[in-house]
């Protein structure tokens, strides 16, 4: 069976359900965005959320996808950096408990954490303190890290360190891995557009983006036009459209994937679990339509719970449905 390794920001997610979006305005947080904050602002936001409903999970875009793949039975690994503190210990144990082979470098800095502020309509806004996560260095990405793996799944948020992400992509390609890149938040894509275009063109085989990310990447206002432009840079491009499903672009063809309408409680991790489901299908050599259906299925399940993880008892249902899809 194919093996997948992920590289990303090793973060602990603190999930908070806010009563209304006035809370976002108080801290000048654009709704639906990912904003980088320093440790002081992260602490202030956490203090302001005391008394609100909270949950704690390992997070980071690539880590969420790898966690989902491991839950589906794929052999996985993860590379990141954490601090020598309670946040880093929590992240490492949560990943290892899922059977993921962790390669976590340690730092004297505090571990990264993301406060996910969940609006009543399930939209989420992130206040992210990267901490030790951003200290992962290109020098630490050696070729042997990729030994035995078939896929690299990497998150666009790593563009905060362009040398790191280019080294990882280039090294993985040289080792013969299939490279999958999931875009970052639209504002991060806008700030790093030309670099991401270059990386996609040189190294990426599978490119994931939601509507706003795709339009920022392609610098157009129409999402389907954006998908066409994405396909100019890599062979396989996937446009994630939330409740409207997804569209897979491949060799000039488009495959539309519908999603079952469900009540969304929290969209945190929806795109990450879509990527996990899609890559599971791809690693098992399923047709693209079935890959998309599995991605929609895993995304559908995660938005019905708080946080980016599907509960263990629900994974049983997911796997049964995947068997039906796979035929």
C-alpha positions as CSV (number, residue, x, y, z in Angstrom):
1,X,0.0,0.0,0.0
2,X,1.2,3.6,-0.8
3,X,2.6,5.7,2.0
4,X,2.1,9.4,2.6
5,X,4.3,11.8,4.5
6,X,3.2,15.3,5.5
7,X,5.1,18.5,6.2
8,X,3.4,21.4,7.9
9,X,3.1,23.7,10.9
10,X,2.7,21.6,14.0
11,X,0.0,23.4,15.9
12,X,-2.4,22.7,18.7
13,X,-5.8,24.0,17.9
14,X,-7.9,25.6,20.6
15,X,-11.4,25.6,19.2
16,X,-13.8,28.2,20.6
17,X,-17.4,28.8,19.7
18,X,-18.1,32.5,19.7
19,X,-21.5,34.0,20.2
20,X,-21.4,36.5,17.3
21,X,-18.9,38.1,14.9
22,X,-18.6,41.2,17.1
23,X,-15.9,39.3,18.9
24,X,-13.9,39.2,15.6
25,X,-14.3,42.9,15.2
26,X,-13.0,43.5,18.7
27,X,-9.7,42.0,17.7
28,X,-9.7,43.2,14.0
29,X,-9.9,39.6,12.7
30,X,-11.3,39.5,9.1
31,X,-14.0,36.8,9.1
32,X,-12.9,33.5,7.5
33,X,-9.2,34.5,7.4
34,X,-6.1,33.1,9.0
35,X,-4.2,35.9,10.8
36,X,-0.7,35.5,12.3
37,X,-0.5,36.9,15.8
38,X,2.3,37.2,18.4
39,X,2.2,35.4,21.7
40,X,0.8,38.4,23.5
41,X,-2.2,38.8,21.2
42,X,-2.8,35.0,21.3
43,X,-2.9,35.1,25.1
44,X,-5.3,38.1,25.1
45,X,-7.7,36.3,22.7
46,X,-7.6,33.2,24.8
47,X,-8.2,35.2,28.0
48,X,-11.2,36.9,26.3
49,X,-12.7,33.5,25.4
50,X,-12.7,32.2,29.0
51,X,-16.1,30.8,29.7
52,X,-16.9,30.0,26.1
53,X,-17.1,26.4,24.8
54,X,-13.6,25.1,24.0
55,X,-11.9,22.0,22.6
56,X,-8.3,21.0,22.2
57,X,-6.9,19.0,19.3
58,X,-3.7,18.6,17.3
59,X,-3.9,20.9,14.3
60,X,-2.3,22.4,11.3
61,X,-3.5,21.8,7.8
62,X,-1.2,19.1,6.7
63,X,-1.3,17.4,10.1
64,X,-5.1,17.2,9.9
65,X,-4.9,15.6,6.5
66,X,-2.3,13.1,7.6
67,X,-4.4,12.3,10.7
68,X,-7.3,11.6,8.4
69,X,-5.2,9.4,6.1
70,X,-3.9,7.4,9.1
71,X,-7.5,6.9,10.3
72,X,-8.3,5.4,6.9
73,X,-5.5,2.9,7.3
74,X,-2.8,4.6,5.2
75,X,0.8,4.4,6.6
76,X,1.8,8.0,7.3
77,X,4.5,10.2,8.6
78,X,4.7,13.8,9.6
79,X,7.5,16.3,9.8
80,X,7.3,19.5,11.9
81,X,8.8,21.4,14.9
82,X,7.4,21.9,18.4
83,X,8.6,23.4,21.7
84,X,9.5,21.5,24.8
85,X,6.2,22.3,26.5
86,X,2.6,21.0,27.1
87,X,1.4,22.1,23.7
88,X,4.2,20.3,21.9
89,X,3.7,17.2,24.1
90,X,0.0,17.2,23.4
91,X,0.6,17.5,19.6
92,X,3.1,14.6,19.5
93,X,1.0,12.2,21.6
94,X,-2.1,12.9,19.6
95,X,-0.3,12.1,16.4
96,X,1.4,9.0,17.7
97,X,-1.8,7.7,19.2
98,X,-3.1,7.6,15.6
99,X,-0.2,5.5,14.5
100,X,1.6,8.3,12.6
101,X,5.4,8.2,12.5
102,X,6.4,11.6,13.8
103,X,9.6,13.3,12.9
104,X,9.3,16.3,15.2
105,X,12.3,18.6,15.7
106,X,12.4,20.4,19.1
107,X,12.9,24.0,19.8
108,X,13.5,26.2,22.9
109,X,10.6,28.4,21.7
110,X,7.0,27.9,22.7
111,X,5.0,25.5,20.5
112,X,2.7,26.9,17.9
113,X,-1.0,27.1,18.5
114,X,-4.1,28.4,16.6
115,X,-7.2,29.8,18.2
116,X,-10.0,28.8,15.9
117,X,-12.9,31.2,16.4
118,X,-16.1,29.5,15.2
119,X,-19.0,31.8,14.3
120,X,-22.6,30.7,14.8
121,X,-22.9,29.8,11.1
122,X,-19.9,27.5,11.4
123,X,-17.4,29.8,9.6
124,X,-14.0,29.8,11.3
125,X,-11.4,32.5,11.7
126,X,-7.9,31.6,12.9
127,X,-5.6,33.6,15.2
128,X,-2.4,31.7,14.7
129,X,0.8,32.0,16.8
130,X,3.3,29.9,14.9
131,X,6.0,29.8,17.6
132,X,8.3,26.8,17.2
133,X,6.4,25.6,14.1
134,X,7.9,28.3,11.9
135,X,11.4,27.4,13.0
136,X,11.4,24.3,10.9
137,X,14.5,24.9,8.7
138,X,15.3,23.9,5.1
139,X,18.5,22.3,6.4
140,X,16.4,19.8,8.4
141,X,14.6,18.5,5.3
142,X,17.1,15.8,4.2
143,X,16.5,13.3,1.5
144,X,16.3,10.4,3.9
145,X,13.1,11.8,5.4
146,X,11.3,10.7,2.3
147,X,12.6,7.2,2.2
148,X,9.8,4.6,1.8
149,X,7.1,7.2,1.0
150,X,5.2,7.6,-2.2
151,X,3.4,10.9,-1.6
152,X,4.3,14.2,0.0
153,X,1.4,16.3,1.2
154,X,2.4,19.8,2.2
155,X,0.5,22.9,3.3
156,X,0.6,26.3,1.7
157,X,1.0,28.0,5.0
158,X,4.7,27.0,4.9
159,X,5.2,29.8,2.4
160,X,6.1,32.0,5.4
161,X,9.4,30.2,4.9
162,X,9.9,30.0,1.2
163,X,13.3,28.3,1.3
164,X,11.8,25.6,3.4
165,X,8.9,24.8,1.2
166,X,11.0,24.9,-2.0
167,X,13.6,22.6,-0.5
168,X,10.9,20.1,0.6
169,X,9.1,20.2,-2.8
170,X,12.3,19.9,-4.8
171,X,13.8,17.1,-2.6
172,X,10.5,15.1,-2.7
173,X,10.4,15.3,-6.5
174,X,14.0,14.2,-6.8
175,X,13.1,11.2,-4.6
176,X,10.3,10.3,-7.0
177,X,7.3,11.2,-4.7
178,X,4.0,12.5,-6.0
179,X,3.7,16.0,-4.5
180,X,0.4,17.3,-3.2
181,X,0.0,20.9,-2.2
182,X,-3.0,22.3,-0.3
183,X,-3.3,26.1,-0.6
184,X,-3.3,28.3,2.5
185,X,-5.8,31.0,3.4
186,X,-6.7,33.4,0.6
187,X,-4.8,36.3,2.2
188,X,-1.7,34.1,2.4
189,X,-2.0,33.2,-1.2
190,X,-2.4,36.8,-2.2
191,X,0.8,37.7,-0.4
192,X,2.8,34.9,-1.9
193,X,1.1,34.5,-5.3
194,X,4.1,34.6,-7.6
195,X,6.1,32.2,-5.5
196,X,3.2,29.7,-5.3
197,X,2.8,29.9,-9.1
198,X,6.4,29.0,-9.5
199,X,6.3,26.1,-7.0
200,X,3.2,24.7,-8.6
201,X,4.7,24.9,-12.1
202,X,8.0,23.2,-11.1
203,X,7.1,20.6,-8.5
204,X,3.4,20.1,-7.8
205,X,1.3,17.1,-9.1
206,X,-1.9,17.6,-7.2
207,X,-3.1,21.1,-6.2
208,X,-6.0,21.7,-3.8
209,X,-7.7,25.1,-3.3
210,X,-11.0,26.4,-2.1
211,X,-12.9,29.1,-4.2
212,X,-11.2,32.2,-2.6
213,X,-7.8,30.6,-2.6
214,X,-8.1,29.5,-6.2
215,X,-9.2,33.0,-7.3
216,X,-6.3,34.6,-5.4
217,X,-3.9,32.1,-7.0
218,X,-5.2,32.7,-10.5
219,X,-5.9,36.4,-10.1
220,X,-9.4,36.1,-11.5
221,X,-12.9,36.5,-10.2
222,X,-14.5,33.4,-11.5
223,X,-13.7,30.1,-9.7
224,X,-14.1,27.8,-12.6
225,X,-11.8,30.0,-14.7
226,X,-9.4,29.8,-11.7
227,X,-9.5,26.0,-11.9
228,X,-8.5,26.2,-15.6
229,X,-5.5,28.4,-14.7
230,X,-4.5,26.0,-11.9
231,X,-4.5,23.2,-14.4
232,X,-2.0,25.2,-16.5
233,X,0.5,24.9,-13.6
234,X,-0.2,21.3,-12.6
235,X,-1.9,18.3,-14.2
236,X,-4.4,17.6,-11.4
237,X,-6.2,20.5,-9.7
238,X,-9.1,20.3,-7.3
239,X,-11.4,23.2,-6.5
240,X,-13.2,22.7,-3.2
241,X,-16.5,24.6,-3.1
242,X,-17.9,23.8,0.3
243,X,-21.6,23.1,0.2
244,X,-21.5,23.2,-3.6
245,X,-19.2,20.2,-3.7
246,X,-16.0,20.2,-5.7
247,X,-14.6,20.2,-9.3
248,X,-11.6,18.1,-10.4
249,X,-9.6,19.4,-13.3
250,X,-7.5,16.9,-15.2
251,X,-6.1,17.1,-18.8
252,X,-8.6,19.6,-19.9
253,X,-11.6,17.8,-18.4
254,X,-13.7,18.7,-15.5
255,X,-15.4,16.3,-13.1
256,X,-18.1,17.8,-10.9
257,X,-18.5,16.1,-7.4
258,X,-21.7,16.7,-5.4
259,X,-21.9,16.7,-1.7
260,X,-24.7,15.4,0.5
261,X,-26.4,18.3,2.3
262,X,-25.8,18.1,6.1
263,X,-26.0,20.5,9.0
264,X,-22.6,22.1,9.4
265,X,-21.6,22.8,13.0
266,X,-17.9,23.7,12.3
267,X,-16.1,23.9,9.0
268,X,-12.7,23.6,10.7
269,X,-10.7,20.9,8.8
270,X,-13.3,20.5,6.0
271,X,-10.7,21.1,3.3
272,X,-8.0,19.1,5.1
273,X,-10.3,16.1,5.4
274,X,-11.4,16.5,1.8
275,X,-7.7,16.2,0.8
276,X,-7.3,13.2,3.0
277,X,-10.2,11.4,1.4
278,X,-9.1,12.3,-2.1
279,X,-5.5,11.2,-1.5
280,X,-6.7,7.9,0.0
281,X,-8.6,7.2,-3.3
282,X,-5.7,8.4,-5.4
283,X,-3.2,6.2,-3.4
284,X,-5.5,3.2,-4.1
285,X,-5.6,4.0,-7.8
286,X,-9.3,4.8,-7.9
287,X,-10.9,6.8,-10.7
288,X,-10.9,10.6,-10.1
289,X,-14.6,10.7,-9.6
290,X,-14.4,8.2,-6.8
291,X,-11.5,10.1,-5.2
292,X,-13.7,13.2,-5.2
293,X,-16.6,11.3,-3.7
294,X,-14.4,10.0,-0.9
295,X,-13.1,13.5,-0.3
296,X,-16.6,14.8,-0.1
297,X,-17.6,12.1,2.3
298,X,-14.8,12.7,4.8
299,X,-15.4,16.5,4.5
300,X,-19.1,15.9,5.1
301,X,-18.4,14.0,8.3
302,X,-16.0,16.4,9.8
303,X,-18.2,19.5,9.5
304,X,-20.8,17.8,11.7
305,X,-18.6,18.0,14.7
306,X,-16.5,20.6,16.5
307,X,-12.9,20.5,15.4
308,X,-10.9,19.0,12.5
309,X,-11.1,15.4,13.6
310,X,-13.8,12.8,12.9
311,X,-14.7,10.8,16.0
312,X,-13.5,7.2,16.1
313,X,-17.0,5.8,16.1
314,X,-17.9,7.8,13.0
315,X,-14.8,6.5,11.1
316,X,-16.5,3.0,11.1
317,X,-19.4,4.5,9.1
318,X,-17.0,6.4,6.8
319,X,-15.0,3.3,6.0
320,X,-18.2,1.3,5.2
321,X,-19.4,4.0,2.8
322,X,-15.9,4.2,1.2
323,X,-16.2,0.4,0.4
324,X,-19.4,1.1,-1.4
325,X,-17.9,4.0,-3.4
326,X,-14.8,2.0,-4.3
327,X,-17.0,-0.8,-5.4
